[in-house]
């Protein structure tokens, strides 16, 4: 009897398998039941009448209309609309082109009433043949109505019969109500009497699109049903218990049902967001399995012969193709003779002999290379000797390069030199020029406290000025010293995390990196910032979990110097602090004592080092952080694409009757509109991708331009050119990184994430020099990838391919450093940048020799003029009104005007200067000097009219008239 009621004689393994199988069946049954229920409920929800209103130029309208700021033809033919703007009544709308597409997915109705609120062309359009176009309304390709807009806002309604669950509205402007135009032949206007130079294609001012279902016919949207089912499946695949899956699925099904019934327009956008969140949740819940699988894949990728054989094959084929291409022209010249010609016989015989010798001694060569590779890994001194030689050769060559480039550069480059000169003269952090017009300097003085750029770079330059005299060459010596220290630090990190070979190659890649070549040529603060950043990362990496105090104090002091070198480094320090807190929270059961220790020995030294900058700002400006860049941020990017730097030199102040708009602030985001704000962020994200990742169709949306290890200027037209080699090597090094190296990369990510977010949202990321601190870390990855390729090829056939591995390494290294050579060549070429500067330097020398020391010069380049000419200066304002220019010149007592400098006047300033740019004396200006320059850029120096053409003087509030 007991046998009949006892359990089967299953083993433990069988019981576990049975339990897993039962749980799986139950989970699948639950998912299937939820899917069936959700489909039924959503189908019933489509029985309810639907009503929706799409207000264009509001948040979320991009789900339905395609928007762009581009003015190319494709934007018109593909139905894109302009960014949102304000009309006279304060309502927001979008300018359409001649064609507009409005896509409304998953509406699920057979009959609709569509109402379009729009405003037609203004009354002062320059087109005389047509005052208002006819607008054809197409629904899913079929014409459902035609209307003629007016100069006032009006609503036009049309019935629409649907044959699918989606609705695509196509609005086309036509010159005739009887002819449906093709997308490329729609009616537009490009200017009005008020704005005759506005060449943008204009169509309608579109305010809203309203939809309302009619009748009882319904057609449940297949996309909504399938999407809801997929959402439930994703929730069911998580590691949550069945009860939590049930509650979550019921919740999202209920939300979708409510949306379908009462806010149908938003059902599909919300479903897309929920699907993405569910996918991210699934990846998070399965993160252990995913990381284990990826780790195993990386392990096999790094250690299997499959990668080695693949790299060997690619290398052989790639080098053969490159060699054939490179030797094609020389061989044609050498062997342009009959076969039995003596020259031909000699070349063929020599080539055959060398090939035979190489094949005979191939095994010996492979063995010797293997022995040399092992000795390099085990012995320190051979690579130290090579490193010393590399640094000495680099130092001598770069010293000669900067000696032949007798200028500092534009803006902050020259600004650092000016402040350093004033420091050794005992004047402090002041400059004698006005470069922007957010306010008027009191009393018309051009001398002001330097408020834009960091404090520390002039401090490094000042001792060299005191020792060798003030010169452009001496101003660049601190960056050469920083570069040498950074190279030694990179070698040390590469040796500790990888091996000595990686450290040496990383130093070569760093010294010849195109961006770092620029940092050595110009006296910028970015190279010092990069040094302190890498040193700060390495010291905190080595010190945060040690019991000794001095490593933490050293790390905190370096972090403080990094912030003092570039105040935006505070965000980098915050990222490093977050990484440290994360490590403490993960690894310590009692985190509070560790946090106290870090605050005392790491945070406090950093704050003490950074304190002088905060104190100085409080004394000078009344706030701890101040820079004119807080105003520049709202001008450069948010109004539109930020390529036009002239906008920050416009007259912003309205003091004394000047036509300025006032100080920019964050409220200007609303002035420009949501579309431009969104586009600004998209541009910055794309810039970050372009700097970090190489270009490849295989990378899809992650494809970049590899600018940090290449040359964006040279390679932008052909992103697959050799300029991408460094980025590809860094990507290979990342894929093959081991666990300790990945933890180091995690610290880098944490440290730079807040800074990058700041650049994307507030400032702008589309400037390479903001990301140069990452270059030393990328070259380490690139060097690791390069040696991984070498070692992988060398392992094939028991080391028989070691010579090929060495040739491959040399070829890839040459291609990776070639962008740096391109940069140096462009700088020192007889027809390059140095030649372009000669006319400017001659003009500055003339001013220094022929004008009084206190003569104020108006120019587009006040920074470098003040450094080289030693004359006070004021920026030529970016205004098209000559009277405004003369009023500012009179206020600051400008006596001379210099035009057509290397960074010459653009935009509105060119309109105001007019004939003066051509060397013609006009409006009372007297030409006093002429300097021919390359590329038709003759520099002219004028004397201002003695009475400034009797313009009205600027009298700030509370000041007496001069």
Buried (B, 14 or more C-beta within 10 A) or exposed (E): EEEEEEEEEEEEEEEEEEEEEEEEEEBEEBBBEBBEBBBEBBBBBBEBBBBBEBBBBBEEBBBBBBBBBEEEEEBBBBBBBBBBBBEEEEBBBBBBBBBBBBBBBBBBBBBBBBBBBBBBBBEEBEBEEBBBBBBBBBBBEEEBBBBEBEBEBBEBEBEBBBEEBBBBBBBBBBBEEEEBBEBEEBBBBBBBEEEEEEEBBBBBBBBBBBBBBBEEEBBBBEBBBEBBBBBBBBBBBBEBEBEEBBEBBBEBBEBBBEBBBBEBBBBBBBBBEBBEEBEEBBEEBBEEEEEEEEEEEBEEEBEEEEBBBEBBEEBBEEBEEEEEEEEEEEEEEEBEEEEEEEEBEEBEEEEEEEEEEEEEEBEEBBEEBBEEBEEBEEEEEBBEEBBEEBBEEBBEEBBEBBEEBBBBBBBBBBBBBBBBBBBBEEEEBBBBBBBBBBBBBEEBBBBBEBBBBBBBBBBBBBBBBEEEEBBBBBBBBBBBBBBBBBBBBBBEBBBBBBBBBBBBBBBBBBBBBBBBBBBBBBBBBBBBBBBBBBBBBBBBBEBBEEEEEEBBBBBBBBBBBBBBBBBBBBBBBBBBBBBBBEBBEEEEEEBEEBBEBBEBBBBBBBBEBBEEBBEBBEEEEEEEEBBBBBBBBBBBBBBBBBEBBBBBBBBBBEBBEBEBEEBBEEEBBEBBBBBBBBBBEEBBBBBBBBBBBBBBEEEEEEBBBBBBBBBBBBBBEEBEBBBBBBBBBBBBBBBBBEEEBEEBBEBBEBBBBBBBBBBBBBBBBBEBBBBBBBBBBBBBBBBBBBBBBBBBBBBBBEBEBBBBBBBBBEBBBEBBBBBBBBBBEBBBEEEBBBBBBBBBBBBBEBBBEEBEEEBBBBBBBBBBBBBBBBBBBBBBBBBBBBBBBBBBBBBBBBBBBBBBBBBBBEBBBBEBBEEBBEBEEEBBBEBBBEBEBEEEBBBBBBBBBEEBBEBEBBBBEEBEEE
